[in-house]
Amino acid sequence: MMKKILIILVIAVLLLLGLGAAVFFPFATVTKGPAITAYSASKTALLVIDIQKDMTERNGKKPLNLDQTDSMIPVVNKLIKNANEKNWLVVYITHEYKKNSILRLVTRDFLLEGMPGAKMDSRILVVNQNHFTKYYMDTFSDLKFEDFLRENQINHLLITGIAAEQCIDKTCQAALNRGYKVTVISDGIAGSSESSRKRKISDYKRYGAQIIEAEELIKTE
C-alpha cells in the first residue's frame, strides 16, 4: 500500500513539474524570427519597456528596486524628449498577465490585465500612441510589435526599462537574433540590485549589444 502511495506521489510531482515547465518555458523563451531587411537608411526606435506601477510605486504589488527606478525614470524621459526631437520612433511596451492565465497562481494579480498596477508609471512622458502589450518576457513575442518595426524600417533599437534580468535581457537577445543593432542605455534600465544590473550589462555586451549612458548617447547620436 505504501509503495502505491509513493508511486502516486512521484507521478503527481512529475506531472506538476511538467505542467510548470510547459507554462514557464514559453513565457521565458527568446524568440528567433526572420532577419530584418538591409534597409537603405538607418532608422532608430527607442523602446520603453515595462515601466509599470506595480514595479515602480511603493504601494505596487512587487516594487522592483525603487532607488533604481526613481533615478531611471528622469533619464528615460530625457531620452524620450531627445528621440522625439530627432524623429526617432518611441515605442512603449507594457507587460500583463491574463486573468485566465495559470501564472496568476504565482503572480497573485501582479501586473494583472485591467488593474491599475499594470498601467505605465504616470511619470513617464508619453509622446505618441505606439503602445504594445506583451504576455511573455520577450517583446518580440508580440507579432504586432515586430510587424510595426518592420513597417517603419527600423534597424537600430535603443533599449530602456525593466527588468534587467528578465524582459530587457530576453528582448535584447531576440532583437540581436533578427539582426537589429541593439544599444542598451545602462542608466536607463533597472534590475533587482546594482550588482545584478551590472552582471546583466556584461551579458548584453557578450550577446553583441552596445552599452552607453544616456548623456553620451544624446551628445553623440
Accessible surface in RSA format (square Angstrom, percent):
REM  Atomic radii and reference values for relative SASA: ProtOr
REM  Chains: A
REM  Algorithm: Lee & Richards
REM  Probe-radius: 1.40
REM  Slices: 20
REM RES _ NUM      All-atoms   Total-Side   Main-Chain    Non-polar    All polar
REM                ABS   REL    ABS   REL    ABS   REL    ABS   REL    ABS   REL
RES MET A   1   175.63  91.0 134.19  88.8  41.44  98.7 113.75  96.7  61.89  82.0
RES MET A   2   132.05  68.4 127.75  84.5   4.30  10.2 113.91  96.8  18.14  24.0
RES LYS A   3   153.91  75.1 149.70  91.8   4.22  10.0  93.67  84.3  60.24  64.2
RES LYS A   4   141.19  68.9 139.77  85.8   1.41   3.4  83.86  75.5  57.33  61.1
RES ILE A   5    70.68  40.2  70.35  52.4   0.32   0.8  70.68  50.9   0.00   0.0
RES LEU A   6    98.05  54.6  97.95  70.1   0.10   0.3  98.02  68.8   0.04   0.1
RES ILE A   7    86.35  49.1  84.23  62.7   2.12   5.1  86.33  62.2   0.02   0.0
RES ILE A   8   112.33  63.9 111.14  82.8   1.19   2.9 111.87  80.6   0.46   1.3
RES LEU A   9    98.39  54.8  98.34  70.4   0.06   0.1  98.34  69.1   0.05   0.1
RES VAL A  10    84.89  55.9  82.41  74.6   2.48   6.0  84.81  73.7   0.08   0.2
RES ILE A  11    88.93  50.6  88.18  65.7   0.75   1.8  88.93  64.0   0.00   0.0
RES ALA A  12    42.43  39.0  38.14  58.9   4.29   9.8  41.78  58.8   0.65   1.7
RES VAL A  13    79.34  52.2  79.08  71.6   0.25   0.6  79.31  68.9   0.02   0.1
RES LEU A  14   108.97  60.7 101.10  72.3   7.87  19.8 101.33  71.2   7.64  20.6
RES LEU A  15   124.20  69.2 116.45  83.3   7.75  19.5 119.24  83.7   4.96  13.4
RES LEU A  16   122.34  68.1 114.32  81.8   8.02  20.2 114.95  80.7   7.39  19.9
RES LEU A  17   116.48  64.9 108.62  77.7   7.87  19.8 111.28  78.2   5.20  14.0
RES GLY A  18    39.34  48.5   0.00   N/A  39.34  48.5  34.52  94.7   4.81  10.8
RES LEU A  19    88.39  49.2  82.48  59.0   5.90  14.8  86.44  60.7   1.95   5.2
RES GLY A  20    36.35  44.8   0.00   N/A  36.35  44.8  34.57  94.9   1.79   4.0
RES ALA A  21    60.13  55.3  48.96  75.6  11.16  25.4  57.85  81.5   2.28   6.0
RES ALA A  22    67.19  61.8  44.89  69.3  22.30  50.7  55.60  78.3  11.59  30.7
RES VAL A  23    34.67  22.8  26.20  23.7   8.47  20.4  31.14  27.1   3.53   9.6
RES PHE A  24   107.77  53.9 107.77  66.8   0.00   0.0 107.77  65.3   0.00   0.0
RES PHE A  25   144.72  72.4 139.97  86.7   4.75  12.4 143.74  87.1   0.98   2.8
RES PRO A  26    58.94  43.0  50.76  46.3   8.18  29.7  53.17  43.9   5.78  35.9
RES PHE A  27    13.30   6.7  13.30   8.2   0.00   0.0  13.30   8.1   0.00   0.0
RES ALA A  28    19.02  17.5  13.92  21.5   5.11  11.6  14.25  20.1   4.77  12.6
RES THR A  29    46.82  33.3  37.92  38.4   8.90  21.2  44.75  60.1   2.08   3.1
RES VAL A  30    34.48  22.7  20.40  18.5  14.08  33.9  20.40  17.7  14.08  38.2
RES THR A  31    40.34  28.7  35.26  35.7   5.09  12.1  40.34  54.2   0.00   0.0
RES LYS A  32   153.46  74.9 148.26  91.0   5.20  12.4  90.52  81.5  62.94  67.0
RES GLY A  33    39.75  49.0   0.00   N/A  39.75  49.0  17.87  49.1  21.88  49.0
RES PRO A  34    94.80  69.1  82.49  75.2  12.31  44.7  94.00  77.6   0.80   4.9
RES ALA A  35    77.43  71.2  55.25  85.3  22.19  50.5  55.32  77.9  22.11  58.6
RES ILE A  36    25.54  14.5  10.15   7.6  15.40  37.1  10.15   7.3  15.40  41.8
RES THR A  37    86.55  61.6  76.49  77.5  10.06  24.0  53.28  71.6  33.27  50.3
RES ALA A  38   103.14  94.8  67.33 103.9  35.81  81.5  78.95 111.2  24.19  64.1
RES TYR A  39    37.40  17.5  14.53   8.3  22.88  59.5  15.86  11.9  21.54  26.6
RES SER A  40   126.09 106.5  76.61 102.2  49.48 114.0  58.72 125.1  67.36  94.4
RES ALA A  41    57.84  53.2  49.42  76.3   8.43  19.2  56.00  78.9   1.84   4.9
RES SER A  42    87.16  73.7  55.82  74.5  31.34  72.2  41.63  88.6  45.53  63.8
RES LYS A  43    93.94  45.8  90.23  55.4   3.70   8.8  53.96  48.6  39.98  42.6
RES THR A  44    13.94   9.9   9.84  10.0   4.10   9.8   0.60   0.8  13.34  20.2
RES ALA A  45     0.00   0.0   0.00   0.0   0.00   0.0   0.00   0.0   0.00   0.0
RES LEU A  46     0.70   0.4   0.70   0.5   0.00   0.0   0.70   0.5   0.00   0.0
RES LEU A  47     0.00   0.0   0.00   0.0   0.00   0.0   0.00   0.0   0.00   0.0
RES VAL A  48     0.83   0.5   0.32   0.3   0.52   1.2   0.32   0.3   0.52   1.4
RES ILE A  49     0.00   0.0   0.00   0.0   0.00   0.0   0.00   0.0   0.00   0.0
RES ASP A  50     2.61   1.8   2.61   2.6   0.00   0.0   0.25   0.6   2.36   2.4
RES ILE A  51     1.03   0.6   0.00   0.0   1.03   2.5   0.00   0.0   1.03   2.8
RES GLN A  52     0.00   0.0   0.00   0.0   0.00   0.0   0.00   0.0   0.00   0.0
RES LYS A  53    49.53  24.2  49.51  30.4   0.02   0.0   9.27   8.3  40.26  42.9
RES ASP A  54     6.11   4.3   6.05   6.0   0.06   0.1   0.06   0.1   6.05   6.0
RES MET A  55    17.00   8.8  17.00  11.3   0.00   0.0   4.09   3.5  12.91  17.1
RES THR A  56     3.10   2.2   0.00   0.0   3.10   7.4   0.00   0.0   3.10   4.7
RES GLU A  57    55.62  31.9  51.84  39.2   3.78   9.0  20.84  40.3  34.77  28.4
RES ARG A  58   188.68  79.2 162.90  83.0  25.78  61.4  71.75  98.1 116.94  70.9
RES ASN A  59   133.45  92.0  99.23  95.9  34.22  82.4  45.24 108.9  88.21  85.3
RES GLY A  60    14.16  17.5   0.00   N/A  14.16  17.5   4.80  13.2   9.37  21.0
RES LYS A  61   108.86  53.1  78.04  47.9  30.83  73.4  36.19  32.6  72.68  77.4
RES LYS A  62    98.97  48.3  91.82  56.3   7.15  17.0  67.21  60.5  31.76  33.8
RES PRO A  63    55.48  40.4  35.13  32.0  20.35  74.0  35.13  29.0  20.35 126.4
RES LEU A  64    43.58  24.3  22.07  15.8  21.51  54.1  25.66  18.0  17.92  48.2
RES ASN A  65    29.01  20.0  21.04  20.3   7.97  19.2  10.09  24.3  18.92  18.3
RES LEU A  66    30.00  16.7  24.24  17.3   5.77  14.5  24.28  17.1   5.72  15.4
RES ASP A  67   121.83  85.3 109.56 109.0  12.27  29.0  32.43  76.3  89.40  89.2
RES GLN A  68    12.92   7.2  11.69   8.5   1.23   2.9  11.88  25.3   1.04   0.8
RES THR A  69     0.00   0.0   0.00   0.0   0.00   0.0   0.00   0.0   0.00   0.0
RES ASP A  70    59.07  41.4  50.10  49.9   8.98  21.2  22.68  53.4  36.39  36.3
RES SER A  71    70.29  59.4  56.20  75.0  14.08  32.4  50.23 107.0  20.05  28.1
RES MET A  72     1.19   0.6   0.37   0.2   0.82   2.0   1.19   1.0   0.00   0.0
RES ILE A  73     3.86   2.2   3.86   2.9   0.00   0.0   3.86   2.8   0.00   0.0
RES PRO A  74    78.45  57.2  69.96  63.8   8.49  30.9  74.41  61.4   4.04  25.1
RES VAL A  75    31.21  20.5  30.18  27.3   1.03   2.5  31.16  27.1   0.05   0.1
RES VAL A  76     0.00   0.0   0.00   0.0   0.00   0.0   0.00   0.0   0.00   0.0
RES ASN A  77    26.95  18.6  26.95  26.0   0.00   0.0   9.22  22.2  17.73  17.1
RES LYS A  78   101.74  49.6  98.22  60.3   3.52   8.4  58.59  52.7  43.16  46.0
RES LEU A  79     2.56   1.4   1.50   1.1   1.06   2.7   1.50   1.1   1.06   2.9
RES ILE A  80     0.00   0.0   0.00   0.0   0.00   0.0   0.00   0.0   0.00   0.0
RES LYS A  81   118.38  57.8 115.36  70.8   3.03   7.2  60.47  54.4  57.91  61.7
RES ASN A  82    10.28   7.1   8.53   8.2   1.75   4.2   5.05  12.1   5.23   5.1
RES ALA A  83     0.38   0.3   0.38   0.6   0.00   0.0   0.38   0.5   0.00   0.0
RES ASN A  84    80.22  55.3  69.30  67.0  10.92  26.3   2.85   6.9  77.37  74.8
RES GLU A  85   140.01  80.4 105.34  79.7  34.67  82.5  48.64  94.1  91.37  74.6
RES LYS A  86    71.23  34.8  49.53  30.4  21.70  51.7  55.85  50.3  15.38  16.4
RES ASN A  87   139.39  96.1 107.26 103.7  32.13  77.4  30.97  74.5 108.42 104.8
RES TRP A  88    41.55  16.7  31.86  15.4   9.69  22.8  16.20   8.6  25.36  41.1
RES LEU A  89    39.39  21.9  35.05  25.1   4.34  10.9  37.49  26.3   1.90   5.1
RES VAL A  90     1.81   1.2   0.99   0.9   0.82   2.0   0.99   0.9   0.82   2.2
RES VAL A  91     0.00   0.0   0.00   0.0   0.00   0.0   0.00   0.0   0.00   0.0
RES TYR A  92     2.28   1.1   2.28   1.3   0.00   0.0   2.28   1.7   0.00   0.0
RES ILE A  93     0.77   0.4   0.21   0.2   0.57   1.4   0.21   0.1   0.57   1.5
RES THR A  94     3.03   2.2   3.03   3.1   0.00   0.0   1.34   1.8   1.70   2.6
RES HIS A  95     4.56   2.5   4.56   3.2   0.00   0.0   4.34   4.5   0.22   0.3
RES GLU A  96    32.66  18.8  32.58  24.6   0.08   0.2   0.00   0.0  32.66  26.7
RES TYR A  97    22.83  10.7  21.02  12.0   1.81   4.7   4.74   3.6  18.10  22.3
RES LYS A  98    92.71  45.2  91.41  56.1   1.30   3.1  36.19  32.6  56.52  60.2
RES LYS A  99   113.54  55.4 102.99  63.2  10.55  25.1  50.83  45.7  62.71  66.8
RES ASN A 100   138.02  95.2 100.87  97.5  37.15  89.4  47.22 113.6  90.80  87.8
RES SER A 101    31.13  26.3  18.40  24.6  12.72  29.3  17.59  37.5  13.54  19.0
RES ILE A 102    74.75  42.5  61.19  45.6  13.56  32.7  68.13  49.1   6.62  18.0
RES LEU A 103    29.54  16.5  28.86  20.6   0.68   1.7  29.54  20.7   0.00   0.0
RES ARG A 104    84.15  35.3  79.50  40.5   4.64  11.1  19.74  27.0  64.40  39.0
RES LEU A 105   141.87  79.0 117.54  84.1  24.32  61.1 121.55  85.4  20.31  54.7
RES VAL A 106   110.61  72.8  97.22  88.0  13.39  32.3 101.54  88.2   9.07  24.6
RES THR A 107    10.76   7.7   9.59   9.7   1.17   2.8   9.17  12.3   1.59   2.4
RES ARG A 108   196.46  82.5 179.42  91.5  17.03  40.6  64.34  87.9 132.12  80.1
RES ASP A 109    41.94  29.4  41.62  41.4   0.32   0.8   2.43   5.7  39.51  39.4
RES PHE A 110    20.35  10.2  20.24  12.5   0.11   0.3  20.24  12.3   0.11   0.3
RES LEU A 111     4.63   2.6   4.63   3.3   0.00   0.0   4.63   3.3   0.00   0.0
RES LEU A 112     5.19   2.9   5.13   3.7   0.05   0.1   5.13   3.6   0.05   0.1
RES GLU A 113    47.12  27.1  47.11  35.6   0.01   0.0  10.71  20.7  36.42  29.7
RES GLY A 114    69.39  85.6   0.00   N/A  69.39  85.6  38.09 104.5  31.30  70.1
RES MET A 115    75.92  39.3  75.26  49.8   0.66   1.6  51.58  43.9  24.33  32.2
RES PRO A 116    86.78  63.2  86.72  79.1   0.06   0.2  86.72  71.6   0.06   0.4
RES GLY A 117    13.00  16.0   0.00   N/A  13.00  16.0   8.68  23.8   4.31   9.7
RES ALA A 118     4.48   4.1   1.65   2.5   2.84   6.5   1.97   2.8   2.51   6.7
RES LYS A 119   124.82  60.9 118.93  73.0   5.89  14.0  73.06  65.8  51.76  55.1
RES MET A 120    38.55  20.0  26.85  17.8  11.70  27.9  25.79  21.9  12.76  16.9
RES ASP A 121     3.06   2.1   1.50   1.5   1.56   3.7   0.00   0.0   3.06   3.0
RES SER A 122    93.63  79.1  59.78  79.8  33.85  78.0  44.27  94.3  49.36  69.1
RES ARG A 123   107.96  45.3  89.64  45.7  18.33  43.6  67.69  92.5  40.28  24.4
RES ILE A 124     7.94   4.5   0.00   0.0   7.94  19.1   0.03   0.0   7.91  21.5
RES LEU A 125    60.43  33.7  54.72  39.1   5.71  14.4  60.43  42.4   0.00   0.0
RES VAL A 126    78.34  51.5  52.46  47.5  25.88  62.4  52.46  45.6  25.88  70.2
RES VAL A 127    47.23  31.1  12.19  11.0  35.05  84.4  21.04  18.3  26.19  71.0
RES ASN A 128    41.94  28.9  29.27  28.3  12.67  30.5  30.31  73.0  11.62  11.2
RES GLN A 129   162.20  90.7 140.47 102.7  21.73  51.7  66.03 140.5  96.17  72.9
RES ASN A 130    31.09  21.4  27.33  26.4   3.76   9.0   3.76   9.0  27.33  26.4
RES HIS A 131    97.28  53.2  72.72  50.5  24.56  62.8  45.93  47.3  51.35  59.8
RES PHE A 132    30.88  15.4  27.78  17.2   3.11   8.1  30.88  18.7   0.00   0.0
RES THR A 133    40.73  29.0  28.96  29.4  11.76  28.0  13.68  18.4  27.05  40.9
RES LYS A 134     2.36   1.1   0.78   0.5   1.57   3.7   2.36   2.1   0.00   0.0
RES TYR A 135    76.95  35.9  70.42  40.1   6.53  17.0  43.85  32.9  33.11  40.8
RES TYR A 136    90.95  42.5  90.95  51.7   0.00   0.0  45.47  34.2  45.48  56.1
RES MET A 137    18.52   9.6  18.52  12.3   0.00   0.0  18.17  15.4   0.35   0.5
RES ASP A 138     0.31   0.2   0.31   0.3   0.00   0.0   0.31   0.7   0.00   0.0
RES THR A 139     0.45   0.3   0.45   0.5   0.00   0.0   0.45   0.6   0.00   0.0
RES PHE A 140     1.04   0.5   0.00   0.0   1.04   2.7   0.00   0.0   1.04   3.0
RES SER A 141    36.24  30.6  10.85  14.5  25.39  58.5  13.18  28.1  23.06  32.3
RES ASP A 142    26.56  18.6  19.22  19.1   7.34  17.4  12.99  30.6  13.56  13.5
RES LEU A 143   124.77  69.5 121.29  86.8   3.47   8.7 121.36  85.2   3.41   9.2
RES LYS A 144   157.92  77.0 152.90  93.8   5.02  12.0  97.11  87.4  60.81  64.8
RES PHE A 145     0.00   0.0   0.00   0.0   0.00   0.0   0.00   0.0   0.00   0.0
RES GLU A 146     9.52   5.5   9.52   7.2   0.00   0.0   5.25  10.2   4.27   3.5
RES ASP A 147    72.11  50.5  71.31  71.0   0.80   1.9  13.01  30.6  59.10  58.9
RES PHE A 148    39.90  20.0  38.76  24.0   1.15   3.0  39.67  24.0   0.23   0.7
RES LEU A 149     0.00   0.0   0.00   0.0   0.00   0.0   0.00   0.0   0.00   0.0
RES ARG A 150    55.38  23.3  47.71  24.3   7.66  18.2  34.49  47.1  20.89  12.7
RES GLU A 151   135.55  77.8 101.27  76.6  34.28  81.6  50.41  97.5  85.14  69.5
RES ASN A 152    50.24  34.6  42.97  41.5   7.28  17.5   8.68  20.9  41.56  40.2
RES GLN A 153    82.26  46.0  82.26  60.1   0.00   0.0   6.65  14.1  75.61  57.3
RES ILE A 154     4.94   2.8   4.94   3.7   0.00   0.0   4.94   3.6   0.00   0.0
RES ASN A 155    28.21  19.5  25.66  24.8   2.56   6.2   9.45  22.8  18.76  18.1
RES HIS A 156     6.60   3.6   6.60   4.6   0.00   0.0   1.79   1.8   4.81   5.6
RES LEU A 157     0.00   0.0   0.00   0.0   0.00   0.0   0.00   0.0   0.00   0.0
RES LEU A 158     1.35   0.8   1.35   1.0   0.00   0.0   1.35   0.9   0.00   0.0
RES ILE A 159     0.00   0.0   0.00   0.0   0.00   0.0   0.00   0.0   0.00   0.0
RES THR A 160     0.00   0.0   0.00   0.0   0.00   0.0   0.00   0.0   0.00   0.0
RES GLY A 161     0.00   0.0   0.00   N/A   0.00   0.0   0.00   0.0   0.00   0.0
RES ILE A 162     0.57   0.3   0.34   0.3   0.23   0.5   0.34   0.2   0.23   0.6
RES ALA A 163     7.38   6.8   5.48   8.5   1.90   4.3   5.48   7.7   1.90   5.0
RES ALA A 164     0.00   0.0   0.00   0.0   0.00   0.0   0.00   0.0   0.00   0.0
RES GLU A 165    36.68  21.1  23.29  17.6  13.39  31.9  22.43  43.4  14.25  11.6
RES GLN A 166    75.77  42.4  75.62  55.3   0.14   0.3  20.57  43.8  55.20  41.9
RES CYS A 167    12.16   9.2  12.16  13.6   0.00   0.0   0.00   0.0  12.16  13.1
RES ILE A 168     0.00   0.0   0.00   0.0   0.00   0.0   0.00   0.0   0.00   0.0
RES ASP A 169     4.50   3.2   4.50   4.5   0.00   0.0   0.00   0.0   4.50   4.5
RES LYS A 170    43.30  21.1  43.30  26.6   0.00   0.0   4.40   4.0  38.90  41.4
RES THR A 171     0.00   0.0   0.00   0.0   0.00   0.0   0.00   0.0   0.00   0.0
RES CYS A 172     0.00   0.0   0.00   0.0   0.00   0.0   0.00   0.0   0.00   0.0
RES GLN A 173    45.24  25.3  43.37  31.7   1.86   4.4   6.63  14.1  38.61  29.3
RES ALA A 174     0.00   0.0   0.00   0.0   0.00   0.0   0.00   0.0   0.00   0.0
RES ALA A 175     0.00   0.0   0.00   0.0   0.00   0.0   0.00   0.0   0.00   0.0
RES LEU A 176    42.90  23.9  26.07  18.7  16.82  42.3  26.44  18.6  16.45  44.3
RES ASN A 177    71.28  49.2  39.56  38.2  31.72  76.4  10.27  24.7  61.01  59.0
RES ARG A 178     5.45   2.3   5.33   2.7   0.12   0.3   0.12   0.2   5.33   3.2
RES GLY A 179    50.82  62.7   0.00   N/A  50.82  62.7  28.81  79.1  22.01  49.3
RES TYR A 180     5.53   2.6   0.00   0.0   5.53  14.4   0.11   0.1   5.42   6.7
RES LYS A 181    94.37  46.0  84.21  51.7  10.16  24.2  54.23  48.8  40.14  42.8
RES VAL A 182     2.29   1.5   0.00   0.0   2.29   5.5   0.00   0.0   2.29   6.2
RES THR A 183     4.72   3.4   4.72   4.8   0.00   0.0   3.65   4.9   1.07   1.6
RES VAL A 184     0.00   0.0   0.00   0.0   0.00   0.0   0.00   0.0   0.00   0.0
RES ILE A 185     0.00   0.0   0.00   0.0   0.00   0.0   0.00   0.0   0.00   0.0
RES SER A 186    19.22  16.2  16.72  22.3   2.50   5.8  11.55  24.6   7.67  10.7
RES ASP A 187    47.34  33.2  42.69  42.5   4.65  11.0  28.75  67.7  18.59  18.5
RES GLY A 188     0.00   0.0   0.00   N/A   0.00   0.0   0.00   0.0   0.00   0.0
RES ILE A 189     0.00   0.0   0.00   0.0   0.00   0.0   0.00   0.0   0.00   0.0
RES ALA A 190     0.00   0.0   0.00   0.0   0.00   0.0   0.00   0.0   0.00   0.0
RES GLY A 191     0.00   0.0   0.00   N/A   0.00   0.0   0.00   0.0   0.00   0.0
RES SER A 192    66.21  55.9  49.32  65.8  16.89  38.9  35.48  75.5  30.73  43.1
RES SER A 193    41.62  35.2  40.03  53.4   1.59   3.7  36.06  76.8   5.56   7.8
RES GLU A 194    75.66  43.4  70.19  53.1   5.46  13.0  51.46  99.5  24.20  19.8
RES SER A 195    63.41  53.6  56.57  75.5   6.84  15.8  43.02  91.6  20.39  28.6
RES SER A 196     8.07   6.8   7.99  10.7   0.08   0.2   2.97   6.3   5.10   7.1
RES ARG A 197    35.07  14.7  35.07  17.9   0.00   0.0   0.18   0.2  34.89  21.1
RES LYS A 198   127.75  62.3 123.43  75.7   4.32  10.3  71.92  64.7  55.83  59.5
RES ARG A 199   147.19  61.8 141.65  72.2   5.53  13.2  70.53  96.4  76.66  46.5
RES LYS A 200    32.62  15.9  32.62  20.0   0.00   0.0  12.54  11.3  20.08  21.4
RES ILE A 201    25.96  14.8  25.96  19.3   0.00   0.0  25.96  18.7   0.00   0.0
RES SER A 202    67.86  57.3  61.30  81.8   6.56  15.1  30.99  66.0  36.87  51.6
RES ASP A 203    31.20  21.9  31.13  31.0   0.06   0.1   0.06   0.1  31.13  31.1
RES TYR A 204     0.00   0.0   0.00   0.0   0.00   0.0   0.00   0.0   0.00   0.0
RES LYS A 205   126.79  61.9 110.75  68.0  16.03  38.2  54.86  49.4  71.93  76.6
RES ARG A 206   170.61  71.6 135.90  69.3  34.70  82.6  77.38 105.8  93.22  56.5
RES TYR A 207    60.86  28.4  29.89  17.0  30.97  80.6  27.44  20.6  33.42  41.2
RES GLY A 208    50.29  62.0   0.00   N/A  50.29  62.0  27.69  76.0  22.61  50.6
RES ALA A 209     8.67   8.0   0.00   0.0   8.67  19.7   0.03   0.0   8.64  22.9
RES GLN A 210    96.03  53.7  90.94  66.5   5.09  12.1  35.45  75.4  60.58  45.9
RES ILE A 211    43.55  24.8  12.65   9.4  30.90  74.5  12.65   9.1  30.90  83.8
RES ILE A 212    28.29  16.1  23.70  17.7   4.59  11.1  28.29  20.4   0.00   0.0
RES GLU A 213   101.36  58.2 100.65  76.1   0.71   1.7  18.42  35.6  82.94  67.7
RES ALA A 214     2.34   2.2   2.34   3.6   0.00   0.0   2.34   3.3   0.00   0.0
RES GLU A 215    79.70  45.8  79.61  60.2   0.10   0.2  53.86 104.2  25.85  21.1
RES GLU A 216    94.19  54.1  89.42  67.7   4.77  11.4  27.84  53.8  66.36  54.2
RES LEU A 217     1.06   0.6   1.06   0.8   0.00   0.0   1.06   0.7   0.00   0.0
RES ILE A 218    42.75  24.3  34.69  25.8   8.06  19.4  34.69  25.0   8.06  21.9
RES LYS A 219   166.25  81.1 128.88  79.1  37.36  89.0  81.15  73.0  85.09  90.6
RES THR A 220    96.17  68.4  59.51  60.3  36.66  87.4  61.59  82.7  34.58  52.3
RES GLU A 221    86.86  49.9  49.20  37.2  37.66  89.7  27.88  53.9  58.98  48.2
END  Absolute sums over single chains surface
CHAIN  1 A    11610.7       9690.2       1920.5       6941.4       4669.3
END  Absolute sums over all chains
TOTAL         11610.7       9690.2       1920.5       6941.4       4669.3
